[in-house]
Amino acid sequence: MSDEAKWYVVHTYSGYENKVASNLEKTVENRHLSDLIQQIFVPTEKVTEIKDEKKREVERKIFPGYVLIKMILTDESWYVVRNIRGCTGFVGPSSKPLPLTDEEVARLGVEKKEVEVSYGVGDSVKIIGGPLEGFVGIVKSVDKEKDRACVTVSMFGRETPVELELNQAEAVE
């Protein structure tokens, strides 16, 4: 068994995701298992609901009935997770835990990768990825949280704002 933590998905009774996550966090704390079970995550998104002609922001689960857990798989960690009340088992063939691939983890946005950028607002950058590769523009904004930069590019004699991922541009020396 590998001693590197990987992301696993557990299935829960519908509506028990937060309960399973909080019970698991308490168990990890009480049994001092934070080296084995490192992160517990219930993916949610903010959506605007209109009910009785009133708009309100609500947090909705992206994957109802599932909890993501970053852990080192051992007999002990498997047993602890498997026996949390409300947990029905790991996702995988014949309930054998199958870790998420790096691509799946990246797509889910579970882990925030700290992106180092060599440019800031007002700097000239060359676009090095995407459909506008090769264009040069001026950085208008940088949002590290969302991994986005807004760059103004001159196209057809007009200044056009373009939104890019941070790694799609590099500073022009």
C-alpha atoms as a printed R data frame, in Angstrom:
    type eleno elety resid chain resno       x      y       z
1   ATOM     1    CA   MET     A     1   0.000  0.000   0.000
2   ATOM     2    CA   SER     A     2   1.230  3.433  -0.896
3   ATOM     3    CA   ASP     A     3   1.916  5.927   1.874
4   ATOM     4    CA   GLU     A     4   0.817  8.873  -0.270
5   ATOM     5    CA   ALA     A     5  -2.674 10.218   0.399
6   ATOM     6    CA   LYS     A     6  -5.139  9.928  -2.466
7   ATOM     7    CA   TRP     A     7  -8.717 11.135  -2.914
8   ATOM     8    CA   TYR     A     8 -11.442  8.521  -2.489
9   ATOM     9    CA   VAL     A     9 -15.211  8.804  -2.829
10  ATOM    10    CA   VAL     A    10 -17.630  7.306  -0.301
11  ATOM    11    CA   HIS     A    11 -21.324  6.808  -0.831
12  ATOM    12    CA   THR     A    12 -23.706  8.017   1.880
13  ATOM    13    CA   TYR     A    13 -27.407  7.960   2.497
14  ATOM    14    CA   SER     A    14 -28.963 10.895   0.650
15  ATOM    15    CA   GLY     A    15 -29.011 13.986   2.845
16  ATOM    16    CA   TYR     A    16 -26.380 12.564   5.243
17  ATOM    17    CA   GLU     A    17 -23.312 13.980   3.455
18  ATOM    18    CA   ASN     A    18 -22.587 16.730   6.007
19  ATOM    19    CA   LYS     A    19 -23.373 14.416   8.948
20  ATOM    20    CA   VAL     A    20 -20.991 11.747   7.623
21  ATOM    21    CA   ALA     A    21 -18.299 14.412   7.041
22  ATOM    22    CA   SER     A    22 -18.638 15.913  10.539
23  ATOM    23    CA   ASN     A    23 -18.795 12.484  12.264
24  ATOM    24    CA   LEU     A    24 -15.707 11.403  10.359
25  ATOM    25    CA   GLU     A    25 -13.876 14.627  11.318
26  ATOM    26    CA   LYS     A    26 -14.705 14.010  15.003
27  ATOM    27    CA   THR     A    27 -13.564 10.379  14.790
28  ATOM    28    CA   VAL     A    28 -10.293 11.383  13.088
29  ATOM    29    CA   GLU     A    29  -9.678 13.963  15.828
30  ATOM    30    CA   ASN     A    30 -10.572 11.614  18.709
31  ATOM    31    CA   ARG     A    31  -8.477  8.708  17.406
32  ATOM    32    CA   HIS     A    32  -5.567 10.925  16.263
33  ATOM    33    CA   LEU     A    33  -5.795  9.697  12.668
34  ATOM    34    CA   SER     A    34  -5.110 13.023  10.938
35  ATOM    35    CA   ASP     A    35  -1.941 11.542   9.396
36  ATOM    36    CA   LEU     A    36  -4.070  8.858   7.665
37  ATOM    37    CA   ILE     A    37  -7.301 10.741   6.929
38  ATOM    38    CA   GLN     A    38  -6.196 14.222   5.864
39  ATOM    39    CA   GLN     A    39  -9.178 15.999   4.270
40  ATOM    40    CA   ILE     A    40 -12.922 15.499   4.092
41  ATOM    41    CA   PHE     A    41 -14.867 17.421   1.467
42  ATOM    42    CA   VAL     A    42 -18.530 17.735   0.446
43  ATOM    43    CA   PRO     A    43 -18.526 19.534  -2.949
44  ATOM    44    CA   THR     A    44 -21.108 22.339  -3.053
45  ATOM    45    CA   GLU     A    45 -21.948 25.247  -5.338
46  ATOM    46    CA   LYS     A    46 -23.857 28.479  -4.747
47  ATOM    47    CA   VAL     A    47 -26.987 28.797  -6.857
48  ATOM    48    CA   THR     A    48 -29.748 31.381  -6.990
49  ATOM    49    CA   GLU     A    49 -33.183 29.939  -6.366
50  ATOM    50    CA   ILE     A    50 -36.409 31.783  -7.114
51  ATOM    51    CA   LYS     A    51 -39.157 30.675  -4.762
52  ATOM    52    CA   ASP     A    52 -42.417 32.592  -4.218
53  ATOM    53    CA   GLU     A    53 -40.996 35.370  -6.438
54  ATOM    54    CA   LYS     A    54 -38.046 35.830  -4.055
55  ATOM    55    CA   LYS     A    55 -34.432 35.353  -5.131
56  ATOM    56    CA   ARG     A    56 -32.067 33.771  -2.654
57  ATOM    57    CA   GLU     A    57 -28.611 32.247  -2.695
58  ATOM    58    CA   VAL     A    58 -28.504 28.623  -1.576
59  ATOM    59    CA   GLU     A    59 -25.681 26.143  -1.345
60  ATOM    60    CA   ARG     A    60 -26.433 22.983  -3.294
61  ATOM    61    CA   LYS     A    61 -24.466 19.737  -3.205
62  ATOM    62    CA   ILE     A    62 -22.820 19.026  -6.555
63  ATOM    63    CA   PHE     A    63 -22.812 15.236  -5.905
64  ATOM    64    CA   PRO     A    64 -25.699 14.388  -3.564
65  ATOM    65    CA   GLY     A    65 -24.982 11.182  -1.671
66  ATOM    66    CA   TYR     A    66 -21.181 11.407  -1.949
67  ATOM    67    CA   VAL     A    67 -18.305 12.642   0.228
68  ATOM    68    CA   LEU     A    68 -14.696 13.017  -0.966
69  ATOM    69    CA   ILE     A    69 -11.932 11.963   1.422
70  ATOM    70    CA   LYS     A    70  -8.183 12.438   1.036
71  ATOM    71    CA   MET     A    71  -6.561  9.599   2.906
72  ATOM    72    CA   ILE     A    72  -3.829  6.998   3.019
73  ATOM    73    CA   LEU     A    73  -5.622  3.696   2.529
74  ATOM    74    CA   THR     A    74  -4.829  1.230   5.321
75  ATOM    75    CA   ASP     A    75  -6.981 -1.409   7.000
76  ATOM    76    CA   GLU     A    76  -7.503  1.011   9.897
77  ATOM    77    CA   SER     A    77  -8.481  4.050   7.775
78  ATOM    78    CA   TRP     A    78 -10.761  1.870   5.617
79  ATOM    79    CA   TYR     A    79 -12.461  0.460   8.730
80  ATOM    80    CA   VAL     A    80 -12.951  3.893  10.331
81  ATOM    81    CA   VAL     A    81 -14.525  5.416   7.193
82  ATOM    82    CA   ARG     A    82 -16.585  2.339   6.367
83  ATOM    83    CA   ASN     A    83 -18.131  2.245   9.862
84  ATOM    84    CA   ILE     A    84 -19.200  5.889  10.073
85  ATOM    85    CA   ARG     A    85 -22.963  6.012  10.526
86  ATOM    86    CA   GLY     A    86 -24.676  6.971   7.260
87  ATOM    87    CA   CYS     A    87 -21.767  5.769   5.082
88  ATOM    88    CA   THR     A    88 -22.738  2.918   2.755
89  ATOM    89    CA   GLY     A    89 -19.283  2.215   1.340
90  ATOM    90    CA   PHE     A    90 -16.500  3.295  -0.951
91  ATOM    91    CA   VAL     A    91 -17.011  3.890  -4.657
92  ATOM    92    CA   GLY     A    92 -15.139  1.265  -6.637
93  ATOM    93    CA   PRO     A    93 -15.521 -2.233  -8.078
94  ATOM    94    CA   SER     A    94 -17.073 -4.591  -5.481
95  ATOM    95    CA   SER     A    95 -16.737 -1.798  -2.868
96  ATOM    96    CA   LYS     A    96 -12.945 -1.847  -3.103
97  ATOM    97    CA   PRO     A    97 -11.827  1.787  -2.748
98  ATOM    98    CA   LEU     A    98 -10.661  3.187  -6.074
99  ATOM    99    CA   PRO     A    99  -8.731  6.471  -5.844
100 ATOM   100    CA   LEU     A   100  -9.595  9.378  -8.121
101 ATOM   101    CA   THR     A   101  -7.065 10.064 -10.862
102 ATOM   102    CA   ASP     A   102  -5.071 13.321 -10.836
103 ATOM   103    CA   GLU     A   103  -7.166 14.516 -13.797
104 ATOM   104    CA   GLU     A   104 -10.427 13.853 -11.923
105 ATOM   105    CA   VAL     A   105  -9.121 15.689  -8.850
106 ATOM   106    CA   ALA     A   106  -8.079 18.652 -11.048
107 ATOM   107    CA   ARG     A   107 -11.479 18.742 -12.808
108 ATOM   108    CA   LEU     A   108 -13.343 18.643  -9.496
109 ATOM   109    CA   GLY     A   109 -11.246 21.557  -8.233
110 ATOM   110    CA   VAL     A   110 -10.882 19.812  -4.878
111 ATOM   111    CA   GLU     A   111  -7.281 20.805  -4.342
112 ATOM   112    CA   LYS     A   112  -6.238 24.390  -4.820
113 ATOM   113    CA   LYS     A   113  -2.927 24.520  -6.629
114 ATOM   114    CA   GLU     A   114  -1.086 27.732  -5.776
115 ATOM   115    CA   VAL     A   115  -0.219 29.278  -9.123
116 ATOM   116    CA   GLU     A   116   2.847 31.486  -9.293
117 ATOM   117    CA   VAL     A   117   2.498 34.248 -11.849
118 ATOM   118    CA   SER     A   118   5.391 36.320 -13.108
119 ATOM   119    CA   TYR     A   119   3.155 39.209 -14.177
120 ATOM   120    CA   GLY     A   120   0.753 41.685 -12.629
121 ATOM   121    CA   VAL     A   121  -1.845 44.293 -13.585
122 ATOM   122    CA   GLY     A   122  -0.471 46.689 -16.228
123 ATOM   123    CA   ASP     A   123   2.242 44.276 -17.455
124 ATOM   124    CA   SER     A   124   2.602 43.160 -21.059
125 ATOM   125    CA   VAL     A   125   2.082 39.436 -21.530
126 ATOM   126    CA   LYS     A   126   2.325 36.985 -24.389
127 ATOM   127    CA   ILE     A   127  -0.497 34.457 -24.623
128 ATOM   128    CA   ILE     A   128   1.050 30.968 -24.691
129 ATOM   129    CA   GLY     A   129  -2.068 28.794 -24.780
130 ATOM   130    CA   GLY     A   130  -5.589 28.673 -26.148
131 ATOM   131    CA   PRO     A   131  -7.040 30.079 -29.369
132 ATOM   132    CA   LEU     A   132  -5.219 33.436 -29.048
133 ATOM   133    CA   GLU     A   133  -1.762 31.885 -28.686
134 ATOM   134    CA   GLY     A   134   0.948 34.271 -29.880
135 ATOM   135    CA   PHE     A   135  -1.017 37.473 -29.188
136 ATOM   136    CA   VAL     A   136   0.445 40.092 -26.855
137 ATOM   137    CA   GLY     A   137  -1.752 42.074 -24.467
138 ATOM   138    CA   ILE     A   138  -1.907 44.143 -21.290
139 ATOM   139    CA   VAL     A   139  -3.049 42.545 -18.010
140 ATOM   140    CA   LYS     A   140  -6.194 44.252 -16.642
141 ATOM   141    CA   SER     A   141  -6.817 41.942 -13.656
142 ATOM   142    CA   VAL     A   142  -5.460 38.816 -11.974
143 ATOM   143    CA   ASP     A   143  -7.651 36.510  -9.847
144 ATOM   144    CA   LYS     A   144  -5.538 33.747  -8.299
145 ATOM   145    CA   GLU     A   145  -8.556 32.256  -6.483
146 ATOM   146    CA   LYS     A   146 -10.318 31.545  -9.778
147 ATOM   147    CA   ASP     A   147  -7.092 30.929 -11.759
148 ATOM   148    CA   ARG     A   148  -8.029 33.714 -14.172
149 ATOM   149    CA   ALA     A   149  -6.435 36.777 -15.743
150 ATOM   150    CA   CYS     A   150  -8.144 39.401 -17.887
151 ATOM   151    CA   VAL     A   151  -5.898 40.606 -20.696
152 ATOM   152    CA   THR     A   152  -6.688 43.300 -23.253
153 ATOM   153    CA   VAL     A   153  -5.585 42.253 -26.732
154 ATOM   154    CA   SER     A   154  -5.603 44.373 -29.880
155 ATOM   155    CA   MET     A   155  -7.650 42.560 -32.553
156 ATOM   156    CA   PHE     A   156  -8.885 44.059 -35.796
157 ATOM   157    CA   GLY     A   157  -7.851 47.511 -34.588
158 ATOM   158    CA   ARG     A   158  -9.907 47.223 -31.388
159 ATOM   159    CA   GLU     A   159  -8.997 46.595 -27.771
160 ATOM   160    CA   THR     A   160 -10.701 43.330 -26.770
161 ATOM   161    CA   PRO     A   161 -10.730 41.970 -23.191
162 ATOM   162    CA   VAL     A   162  -9.938 38.246 -23.019
163 ATOM   163    CA   GLU     A   163 -10.213 35.966 -19.991
164 ATOM   164    CA   LEU     A   164  -7.431 33.401 -19.667
165 ATOM   165    CA   GLU     A   165  -6.216 30.801 -17.215
166 ATOM   166    CA   LEU     A   166  -3.166 32.124 -15.356
167 ATOM   167    CA   ASN     A   167  -0.829 29.617 -17.039
168 ATOM   168    CA   GLN     A   168  -1.940 30.701 -20.547
169 ATOM   169    CA   ALA     A   169   0.105 33.906 -20.393
170 ATOM   170    CA   GLU     A   170   3.692 34.802 -19.582
171 ATOM   171    CA   ALA     A   171   5.413 38.111 -18.931
172 ATOM   172    CA   VAL     A   172   7.105 39.780 -21.880
173 ATOM   173    CA   GLU     A   173  10.687 40.678 -20.994
